[in-house]
Amino acid sequence: MVGALVAVTDGLTLQSRPAPALIASTRRNSAACRPTKSSAPPARPRPGTGARVSVTGAEAAHVGPVPKEMQRAKAWSFEIENIFRLQEAGYRDLLELQACGQPEPELWPSSRLIKKLRTKRSLGGGMILVYYREKPECGPKDVPKVKLYSY
């Protein structure tokens, strides 16, 4: 073969061949060099038109009771810490975790904080667990991000 490299090392013969794409691109007037006609990309929906786009891997819809009201947390507490951990795993609160068929979360014995959770995204497929430390993980900047739902 023209252009092949052959090397013998410790009784093994290694042969290198040029890549087919490189051969096609070096020929004149080859089909690989000519621009191909392609159709225009599909039109994207304009903002505000009400068109919705399906996204692969998007989070599942909420299950369980529908909340009537939502407030943001103002100060840290153990309850806020546990809700923060639930929301990090994709759940709205403990009621939604139970509505998804998950068992009560495992708690650290000394602090009564959630120890580990299965993420909501992993309910349809493989198991993805989130492990939490025994110490609080919800910092002062994270407290206002916690959503408190009332039913």
Secondary structure, 3 states (H helix, E strand, C coil): CCCCEEEEECCEEEEECCCHHHHHHHCCCCCCCCCCCCCCCCCCCCCCCCCCCCCCCCCCCCCCCCCCEEEECCCCCHHHHHHHHHHHCCCCCHHHHHHCCCCCCEECCCCCCEEEEECHHHHCCCCCEEECCCCCCCCCCCHHHCEEEEC
